């Protein structure tokens, strides 16, 4: 019996709905026009490097990182820049975007398009970090934290383990799972690249036990390489959360307000690790990603390799279009994702899934009074008291009260709202609380 | 038997006397000396404790008034009590009260159900602050009213109500004391505490949409499209970020009607009288 890892506090077991586990990644059709936001990461928006009328190729730098906490943005198609302006994004709010009209599919000559896997890493840590920065790579699990910052350690910090996050605990999503099955060796090579940049020999690929095919493939391959191990985790949501995963794998607890690097860990999503492999060893910047199109109202669910900037509506069209049952379209997973109001919005570096949902399971239910059962506090993986946070928000308590309740440590996993028998949208209140804390 | 009653009376009476004497000395010794002025000022305040003056409450405001010299006193103002209360406090202090123009909260949006019809259905929590986080809202206007009434709940003076047919909050100018609670709560900053223009009346742009004209019009038929027509009527009016702003210094009586009629989308509102 193999030991299965998990985190100790809180967590829930929502229905898996992994209906696209067996769907191979297929290339999505090239859209006629792509709109690429210049801010697809945490931090400052990238500086726009192109103007209307410019010709670009696939992989051309179109926006340059502005400062350390920022990331480069590359063109995902070849063609002509038609617009550089504020365009309503997925939430309906305007974002700076670059529109490019597709003409053919001409790639930058520096990109290595051959299918063979490169196994030799002859680069110094500095060269690796530079290549990651030039590849415009950000954390693809959802946070969008620029990867070069995580791989270039400050002199006073020491890391002893790299955790590759292949948990994908959100229901429906299978983008990471398919990537682990189809690009297992590349992911291992990517982990070794980051190992080298960090100067360590200890990468752990954490995979959920509900992905047996990925576990099998990765375990077999990891035996061939030094410094890469696979650990199987027990299924529990939100195992893929950074704090939870660190706790599950290493047993270390991440204190409030600290970064994983402070306790000697670095966590990278498998999508990010794959992108690192491609950027460092294949010279291919991040301009396409795997997107799961799924949901209980999706006619032909599947996993697509989509160029960044592809309109969401185009991917929905390719998977059977919108049926009348669809009540909401969600980007990301059903637990943490956001309902979108604009299907013309583009796929970004952070779009892991597009879900077409409908029916009673995904509808908002009338909230009743809190019965003080405390279930929300039991399932909270951060050890908070969501009911108390809600009460403080409802009474317009000062930010100090919210800080005392540690609302800022909420990871927005949604366990509290999922489990609440009174259907109280506790997560929304926690989000307001976080907003209030940040204001001051 | 009689002795018992007498002893009881003596013991209890003696204890009471001793306690009274201790209390008397303690109250003299540790008395909190309050400025007579603070008490008298506090008496004339409305005691709404709303914080609109910028102080922690009425007591804090009274203390600030009592300590103020003439120039700092001119910066203190109780919007709830208004000019009458300030005059009273000024006379207590022996200062001359400064004139402040009457102010009222105005809603700078006309995104009614008709002007800005819903394009999606919002079914999450009935709170503007949450809706604002999730998306641009039902009408699609990223700067418009969300119709969920956080401002109505925030108003302690019952001056705001949600109009059921238009979905918009309505300011009852007679009840509004310009405390600014609505300004603080509205996640989109649609309210403005606006002084009436020097000769009375009020004229303002009832729109906050900063999108380009064509996009703004698609969301709402009463949006400011930054056509610059109003700027030609009075030089004080400026258009920034595709949005016009009429400063309160523009004379409403003189230019109000003309400005209102010049606006092609009807985004400019002119009121001849602010109250009543």
Interface residues (C-beta under 8 A of the other chain):
Chain A: X86 X88 X91 X92 X93 X94 X338 X339 X340 X341 X363 X364 X367 X425 X428 X431 X432 X435
Chain B: X119 X120 X123 X124 X125 X127 X129 X130 X133 X134 X135 X136 X137 X140 X142 X211 X212 X215
